[in-house]
């Protein structure tokens, strides 16, 4: 129905459990018009899953990735990073994603925000954007550097970060020049929406048996080869009751529709107090 109404990019935000359990589900979604699976993926160990999600999940996550890759869906890994839980797995998550290119198109980090159903106590120093960038650089031994990243171009720059890389034949990464209004996952302008759609969607062309493009002489083949060797790393820090900032809310364009209040900024809509009480949610 969305395709018929003219929408061109569809992203499924999911824990991946049904995608893992039902082998044909990813193919059904692809046929219906899905572009990208935005997959909850908190780490490369079951200990992290146990702490953040209540049970071991790594095998199910890997099965979901395999099923989506087989269906030709683009995959973005989405780790929630929590102090004292999985900060030490940031580099391992990035290497895991790089090893699964081009099916995995990138990683989108979300430092934990303490609202809603979050059962962890908020530490004195929660994970911030500068801390995330240090973790990325340190745990990849400089393969990805903090200096490669820029803040959000449409949202408040304290809300997000992003960088894109071109993978060279030797496995090294070359940072790509930032566009003035490029975004991460939640995009505002038509140009940034198109950029995200192109980066995070699945494969378009067919490959020969050895993994190479069947025809690299055409411009289309060259562009597709470049796309499939581009890796995006981004992140967004959502606000909670301890760090709510009115300037960030005023600039927010990621809104929830509410029948009583109209367009409500995402962080305000999901905000709860220490007792779990919400301002806007019913």
C-alpha positions in Angstrom: 0.0 0.0 0.0 2.9 2.4 0.8 4.5 1.8 -2.6 1.2 2.5 -4.3 0.9 5.8 -2.4 4.3 6.8 -3.7 6.7 6.1 -0.8 10.0 4.9 -2.1 12.0 3.8 1.0 10.9 1.4 3.7 12.9 0.5 6.8 11.9 -2.1 9.3 13.0 -1.5 12.8 13.0 -5.0 14.5 14.6 -7.3 17.1 14.7 -9.9 14.2 13.1 -12.8 16.1 10.5 -13.5 13.5 13.0 -13.0 10.7 15.1 -15.7 12.3 12.3 -18.1 13.0 10.5 -17.9 9.6 13.0 -18.6 6.8 10.7 -17.2 4.1 9.6 -14.1 5.9 12.6 -11.9 4.8 11.9 -12.8 1.1 8.2 -12.0 1.6 9.1 -8.6 3.0 11.5 -7.9 0.1 8.8 -8.8 -2.4 6.4 -6.5 -0.7 8.8 -3.6 -1.1 11.0 -3.5 2.0 14.5 -1.9 1.5 16.3 -2.2 4.8 16.2 -4.1 8.1 17.3 -2.0 11.0 18.3 -4.9 13.3 18.7 -4.7 17.1 22.2 -6.1 17.6 23.7 -5.2 21.0 26.9 -7.3 20.9 28.8 -10.4 19.8 28.3 -12.3 23.0 25.3 -13.8 24.7 26.3 -12.2 28.0 25.4 -8.8 26.6 22.0 -10.1 25.3 21.3 -11.6 28.7 21.8 -8.3 30.4 20.0 -6.0 28.0 17.3 -8.3 26.6 16.8 -11.0 29.2 18.0 -14.1 27.4 20.7 -15.3 25.0 19.9 -14.1 21.4 23.1 -14.2 19.4 22.3 -17.3 17.4 18.9 -15.8 16.5 20.4 -12.5 15.4 22.8 -14.3 13.2 20.1 -16.4 11.6 18.0 -13.2 11.0 21.1 -11.7 9.3 21.6 -14.8 7.1 17.9 -14.8 6.1 17.9 -11.1 5.2 21.1 -11.4 3.2 19.7 -14.3 1.3 16.6 -12.3 0.4 18.7 -9.3 -0.8 17.6 -7.0 2.0 20.0 -4.3 3.3 20.9 -4.8 6.9 22.0 -2.1 9.5 23.1 -3.3 12.9 21.7 -1.2 15.7 23.5 -1.7 19.1 22.4 -0.1 22.3 25.6 0.8 24.1 25.3 0.8 27.9 27.9 1.8 30.5 29.5 -1.3 32.1 27.6 -3.7 29.8 28.9 -3.6 26.2 31.2 -0.7 25.8 34.1 -3.1 25.3 32.3 -4.7 22.3 32.1 -1.6 20.1 35.1 -2.6 18.0 34.0 -6.2 17.7 30.5 -5.1 16.5 32.1 -3.0 13.8 34.4 -5.8 12.7 31.5 -8.2 12.6 29.6 -5.8 10.3 32.6 -5.2 8.1 33.1 -8.9 7.6 29.5 -9.2 6.4 29.5 -6.5 3.8 27.8 -5.9 1.4 24.7 -7.5 3.0 25.4 -5.5 6.2 25.4 -1.8 5.1 26.5 -0.2 8.3 26.2 0.2 12.1 24.0 2.7 13.9 24.9 3.1 17.6 22.4 4.2 20.2 23.9 4.9 23.6 21.3 3.8 26.2 18.7 6.3 27.3 17.1 5.7 30.6 13.4 5.8 30.0 10.4 3.5 29.3 11.1 -0.2 30.1 14.8 0.3 30.8 15.6 -1.7 33.9 19.2 -0.5 34.4 20.1 2.3 36.9 21.4 5.4 35.2 25.2 5.7 35.9 26.8 9.0 36.9 28.5 9.2 33.5 26.3 7.6 30.8 27.7 7.1 27.3 27.9 10.3 25.3 28.8 11.1 21.7 32.5 12.0 22.5 32.8 8.9 24.5 31.3 6.8 21.7 33.7 8.2 19.2 36.7 7.5 21.4 35.5 3.9 21.8 35.2 3.5 18.1 38.7 4.8 17.4 40.4 2.9 20.3 38.7 -0.4 19.6 39.3 -0.4 15.9 43.0 0.7 16.4 42.4 3.8 14.3 40.7 2.1 11.4 37.9 4.5 12.1 38.9 7.8 13.7 36.9 10.2 15.8 38.0 13.0 13.3 36.1 11.2 10.5 32.7 11.9 12.1 30.4 14.9 11.8 27.3 15.9 13.8 23.8 15.9 12.4 23.2 18.4 9.6 19.4 18.7 10.0 18.9 17.8 13.7 20.7 19.4 16.6 24.4 18.4 16.3 24.3 17.1 19.9 21.8 14.4 18.8 23.8 12.4 16.3 27.0 11.6 14.5 27.8 9.9 11.2 30.6 9.0 8.8 30.9 6.9 5.6 33.8 4.9 4.4 34.9 3.3 1.1 36.4 -0.1 1.6 39.7 -0.6 -0.4 40.7 -4.0 -1.8 43.2 -4.4 1.0 40.5 -4.0 3.6 41.5 -0.5 4.7 38.8 2.2 4.9 38.9 5.6 3.3 36.6 8.2 4.9 34.3 9.9 2.4 33.8 13.6 2.4 30.9 14.8 4.5 28.0 16.5 2.8 26.7 19.7 4.5 23.2 18.3 5.2 23.9 14.5 5.3 22.1 12.7 8.0 22.2 9.3 9.7 19.1 7.2 10.1 16.3 9.7 10.5 16.5 12.0 7.6 14.8 15.4 6.9 15.6 16.6 3.4 14.8 14.9 0.1 18.6 14.7 -0.6 19.4 13.1 2.7 16.5 10.6 2.4 17.8 9.6 -1.0 21.3 9.2 0.3 20.2 7.0 3.1 18.0 4.9 0.8 20.9 4.3 -1.6 23.3 3.4 1.2 21.1 1.1 3.3 19.1 -0.7 0.7 20.1 -4.2 -0.4 21.9 -5.3 -3.5 20.6 -4.4 -7.0 22.9 -6.1 -9.5 23.7 -9.8 -9.8 27.1 -11.1 -9.0 29.1 -13.8 -10.7 30.0 -17.0 -8.8 33.3 -15.6 -7.5 31.6 -12.6 -5.9 32.7 -10.1 -8.6 30.3 -8.1 -10.7 29.4 -9.7 -13.9 30.1 -6.6 -15.9 32.4 -3.8 -14.6 32.8 -2.0 -17.9 29.6 0.0 -17.6 29.1 3.1 -15.4 26.1 1.5 -13.7 28.3 -1.5 -12.7 31.0 0.9 -11.4 28.5 2.8 -9.3 27.0 -0.3 -7.9 30.5 -1.7 -7.0 31.2 1.6 -5.2 27.9 1.5 -3.3 28.4 -2.1 -2.2 31.9 -1.2 -0.8 30.6 1.9 1.1 30.2 1.4 4.9 28.2 3.8 7.0 28.7 4.3 10.8 26.3 6.6 12.6 24.6 7.0 16.0 21.9 8.9 17.8 21.7 9.8 21.5 18.1 10.1 22.7 17.3 12.3 25.7 16.0 11.2 29.1 14.7 13.0 32.1 18.3 13.8 33.3 19.5 15.6 30.1 16.4 16.9 28.4 17.4 20.0 26.4 14.7 22.4 25.0 17.0 23.6 22.2 17.4 20.0 21.0 13.6 19.5 21.2 12.9 22.7 19.2 15.1 21.6 16.4 13.8 18.0 16.3 12.1 16.8 13.1 11.8 13.1 14.3 8.3 13.4 15.6 5.5 11.1 16.8 1.9 11.8 15.7 -0.5 12.1 18.6 -4.2 12.6 18.3 -4.3 15.1 21.2 -1.0 16.9 20.9 -0.1 16.7 17.2 3.5 16.4 16.3 5.6 15.6 19.4 9.4 15.4 19.3 10.5 11.8 19.7 12.4 12.2 22.9 9.6 14.2 24.6 7.0 11.6 23.5 9.0 8.7 24.9 10.2 10.5 28.1 9.3 8.9 31.4 10.2 9.8 35.0 12.0 7.5 37.4 8.7 5.8 38.1 8.1 5.1 34.4 5.3 7.7 34.1 5.0 9.3 30.6 4.1 12.8 29.6 2.5 11.9 26.3 2.1 8.2 25.8 -1.3 6.8 26.8 
